[in-house]
Amino acid sequence: MSGYRLKLSGRSDMNRERRLLLILTKNPEAGHVKTRLAHTIGDDKALEIYEILRHHTAFVAEQVEADRMVFYSRFIPVSDLFITNNFTARMQEGDDLGERMLHAIKCGFGCGYHHVVLIGTDCYELKPTILEDAFSALDGSETVLGPATDGGFYLIGMNRAIPELFLDRQWSTPDVLQKSIAILQQLDTAYELLSELSDIDTFDDLKKSTLWTNKL
């Protein structure tokens, strides 16, 4: 039995060396997060919702067999739920979402990881199995996308940086996912799609989510 445990431990160490989970988060400050949601429920309540989403993201991330790196939007705080031994903290860089995602992904590959998966902190439906599926998909495909119900994606993963997916694009539009798929097809790049999940960006999103019934 002890030999079997040693074998599992070795496999886990190998996977962690190859796998990196990236998380983009905004610094949790009223008036700077969930601004579309805040139009309906106010800045303070929107911040409360965002903190619930961030805690959920951290909990899910900690269940995954991978190293974890979190990128803050404005500054690296002294104290925060991601400031633990389970996460490495860095700063986001770039003028728009695409540039910030590409910067984080390049950082991951620059650190020597083989499989890099990036998520945000907006998806209350995210589960550890989804993240494990994303990493597993990268064993057979160059990229993986998690479709969001609003036409975007809640997750993107890859085995190499693909700048065309991130630069000179419009974000927060209903065709982000389809245009991403078109780019991959033009580049003849193999991809896999995960289950469709919902982000929480607006009051309608919130009312449709299990967060509305379970936590509020």
C-alpha positions in Angstrom: 0.0 0.0 0.0 2.8 2.4 0.8 4.4 1.8 -2.6 1.1 2.6 -4.3 0.9 5.9 -2.5 4.4 6.8 -3.5 3.5 6.2 -7.1 0.5 8.5 -6.9 2.6 11.2 -5.3 5.1 11.1 -8.1 2.4 11.4 -10.7 0.9 14.3 -8.9 4.3 16.1 -8.7 4.8 15.6 -12.4 1.4 17.0 -13.3 1.9 20.0 -11.1 5.2 20.7 -12.9 3.4 20.6 -16.3 0.0 22.3 -15.3 -0.7 25.9 -14.4 -4.0 27.5 -13.6 -4.1 31.2 -14.2 -6.8 33.4 -12.5 -7.5 37.0 -13.5 -9.1 38.9 -10.7 -10.0 42.6 -10.1 -9.0 44.1 -6.7 -12.2 43.9 -4.7 -13.1 47.6 -4.3 -16.6 49.0 -4.3 -17.3 50.9 -7.5 -14.6 49.1 -9.5 -16.1 45.6 -9.7 -19.3 44.2 -11.3 -20.2 47.7 -12.6 -23.1 46.4 -14.8 -24.6 44.6 -11.8 -24.0 47.6 -9.6 -26.4 49.7 -11.8 -29.2 47.6 -10.4 -28.1 46.6 -6.9 -25.6 49.3 -5.9 -21.8 49.3 -5.5 -21.7 47.7 -2.1 -24.0 44.8 -2.9 -22.1 44.2 -6.2 -18.9 44.0 -4.2 -20.5 41.5 -1.9 -21.5 39.4 -4.9 -18.0 39.7 -6.4 -16.4 38.5 -3.1 -18.7 35.4 -3.1 -17.6 34.7 -6.7 -13.9 35.1 -5.8 -14.2 32.8 -2.8 -15.9 30.2 -4.9 -13.2 30.5 -7.6 -10.5 30.1 -5.0 -12.2 27.1 -3.4 -12.6 25.4 -6.8 -9.0 26.2 -7.9 -7.5 24.7 -4.8 -9.1 21.3 -5.6 -7.3 21.0 -8.9 -4.0 19.2 -9.5 -2.0 22.1 -10.8 0.0 25.1 -9.7 -1.9 28.3 -9.4 -1.1 31.9 -10.3 -3.4 34.9 -9.7 -3.1 38.2 -11.5 -4.5 41.3 -9.8 -5.9 44.3 -11.8 -4.5 47.3 -9.8 -2.1 46.2 -7.1 -1.0 43.1 -5.2 -2.6 43.4 -1.8 -0.9 42.6 1.5 -3.9 40.5 2.5 -6.5 38.8 0.3 -8.1 35.4 -0.1 -5.7 34.6 -2.9 -2.6 35.7 -0.9 -1.8 32.2 0.4 0.8 29.5 -0.2 -1.7 28.0 -2.7 -1.3 30.9 -5.1 1.5 33.0 -6.6 0.5 36.6 -7.0 1.4 38.8 -10.0 0.1 41.9 -11.7 -2.0 42.1 -14.9 -0.4 44.0 -17.8 -2.1 45.3 -21.0 -4.5 47.9 -22.2 -7.5 45.6 -22.8 -8.7 42.2 -21.7 -7.0 40.4 -24.6 -3.6 41.9 -23.8 -4.0 41.0 -20.1 -4.9 37.4 -20.9 -2.0 37.0 -23.3 0.4 38.5 -20.8 -0.7 36.0 -18.1 -0.5 33.1 -20.5 3.0 34.1 -21.7 4.1 34.3 -18.1 2.9 30.8 -17.6 4.8 29.4 -20.5 7.8 31.5 -19.6 7.9 29.7 -16.2 8.2 26.4 -18.0 4.6 25.0 -17.8 3.3 22.8 -20.6 -0.5 23.1 -20.1 -1.9 26.5 -19.2 -5.5 27.2 -18.4 -6.9 30.7 -17.7 -10.1 31.6 -15.9 -11.7 34.7 -14.4 -13.8 35.1 -11.2 -17.3 35.4 -12.6 -18.5 31.8 -12.9 -20.5 30.4 -10.0 -21.1 27.2 -11.9 -17.4 26.4 -12.2 -16.4 23.0 -10.6 -13.1 21.2 -10.1 -14.1 18.6 -12.7 -14.5 21.3 -15.3 -10.9 22.4 -14.7 -9.6 18.9 -14.7 -11.5 18.3 -18.0 -9.7 21.4 -19.4 -6.3 20.1 -18.5 -7.1 16.6 -19.8 -8.3 18.1 -23.1 -4.8 19.7 -23.6 -3.3 16.2 -23.7 -5.0 15.7 -27.1 -5.7 19.2 -28.4 -3.7 22.4 -28.7 -6.4 24.6 -27.2 -9.6 24.3 -25.1 -12.5 26.7 -24.6 -15.2 26.9 -22.0 -18.3 28.5 -23.7 -20.3 31.0 -21.7 -24.0 31.5 -22.3 -23.4 35.2 -23.2 -21.4 34.2 -26.3 -18.0 34.6 -24.7 -15.9 32.0 -22.8 -15.3 31.5 -19.1 -12.1 29.5 -19.7 -9.3 29.2 -22.3 -6.4 26.8 -22.2 -3.5 26.0 -24.5 -0.2 24.3 -25.0 1.4 27.4 -26.5 0.7 31.1 -26.7 -1.5 32.1 -29.7 -1.4 35.9 -29.9 -4.1 35.9 -32.7 -6.7 34.8 -30.2 -6.1 37.9 -28.0 -4.8 40.9 -29.9 -6.8 43.4 -31.9 -10.2 42.1 -30.9 -13.4 43.4 -29.4 -14.4 41.8 -26.1 -17.7 41.6 -24.2 -19.7 41.0 -27.4 -22.0 38.0 -28.2 -19.7 36.6 -30.9 -16.4 36.4 -29.0 -16.5 32.6 -28.8 -17.5 32.1 -32.5 -14.8 34.5 -33.6 -12.3 32.6 -31.4 -13.2 29.3 -33.0 -12.9 30.9 -36.5 -9.4 32.1 -35.6 -8.4 28.6 -34.5 -9.8 27.1 -37.6 -7.9 29.6 -39.8 -4.7 28.7 -38.0 -5.5 25.0 -38.4 -5.3 24.6 -34.6 -7.0 21.7 -32.9 -9.4 22.7 -30.1 -12.0 21.2 -27.8 -15.1 22.7 -26.2 -16.2 22.1 -22.6 -19.7 22.4 -21.1 -21.4 25.7 -21.5 -21.7 27.7 -18.2 -23.0 31.1 -17.1 -21.0 34.1 -15.9 -22.6 36.6 -13.6 -22.2 40.1 -15.0 -25.8 41.5 -14.9 -28.8 41.4 -12.6 -30.5 39.0 -15.0 -27.5 36.7 -14.8 -27.6 36.9 -11.0 -31.4 36.1 -10.8 -30.9 33.0 -13.1 -28.0 31.7 -11.1 -28.0 29.2 -8.1 -26.2 32.0 -6.2 -29.5 33.9 -6.2 -31.4 31.1 -4.5 -28.6 29.6 -2.3 -26.8 32.6 -0.9 -28.9 35.7 -1.1 
